[in-house]
Amino acid sequence: MAGKPQKNLAYSVLLDFYGPVLTDKQRVILTEYYDEDLSLAEIAENLGITRQGVRDAIKHGEAALDELEQKLGNARRHTRMQADLDRLFGPGYELTKMKDLSQPGQYACKEMVTVCGPKGAIEKVRILGPVRRETQVEILAGDGFKLGVKAPVRLSGDLDGTPGITLVGPKGSVQTEKGVMVAQRHIHMLPADAERFGVHDGQVVDLEAEGPRGGILRNTAIRVTAQSQLECHLDMEEANAFGLGGTSVVHIHC
């Protein structure tokens, strides 16, 4: 008898990032399939639909997650950390790599934490690697209202003047002194790309988005390194507001 089909657990990572923008049916089915490890038959029985209906929903949900990954480059809430790992996960703990991200050397980890603010909490926030000298928590602007924190817009690594937050893991909790931010929109590129577009590292440009909901995205930072892959990083709120998808066209204005 054939065994259970091999599941691509990368979709579990993407579900954590992009689950809220799926349809309710897709989100429920993908959660039961990937996070709860239920079979097609079990999900069909729970929802009162056929196994083929479950199969179709998984297929369409995975396609939607792939498109969101292409569109947003995993630019949802996440945290990067180093010194706090021992207190959250136990002494000497090492992160478990789960999926490579689009930028070389960066990856999503199996581990997740709960982010707690004065007004509320957000569970299952994915940790990204590699580890860093200081813990950084990137959230959406809307998350700030739920958490009760006012997170400034910053580029990764610019932590001075940012608020702290409480992180809760399976072995303990940590109150950070700083590190909560909303990611500033930016474009990663190689030096050759920068020369082609006539820009330089650290420059701030405008992006013009085409389409029925198009417009101008100002204050977009250029980040040039020899290890970058050409990619524009917007968060989910920005991309949805401008109706941007994987095939959308944007223009750089210096």
Salt bridges, closest charged atoms under 4 A:
ASP16 OD1 - LYS124 NZ 3.89
ASP16 OD2 - ARG126 NH2 2.01
ASP24 OD1 - ARG27 NH2 2.58
ASP35 OD2 - LYS124 NZ 3.24
ASP37 OD1 - LYS4 NZ 3.70
ASP37 OD1 - LYS7 NZ 2.80
GLU69 OE2 - LYS99 NZ 3.45
ASP84 OD1 - ARG87 NH2 2.62
ASP100 OD1 - LYS97 NZ 2.74
GLU134 OE1 - ARG133 NH2 3.61
GLU134 OE2 - LYS178 NZ 3.26
GLU138 OE1 - HIS78 NE2 3.34
ASP143 OD1 - ARG77 NH2 2.65
ASP158 OD1 - ARG154 NH1 3.58
ASP160 OD1 - LYS178 NZ 3.57
ASP193 OD1 - ARG196 NH2 3.19
ASP206 OD2 - ARG218 NH1 2.75
GLU208 OE1 - HIS253 NE2 2.71
GLU210 OE2 - HIS251 NE2 2.72
GLU231 OE1 - HIS233 NE2 2.61
GLU238 OE2 - ARG185 NH2 2.98
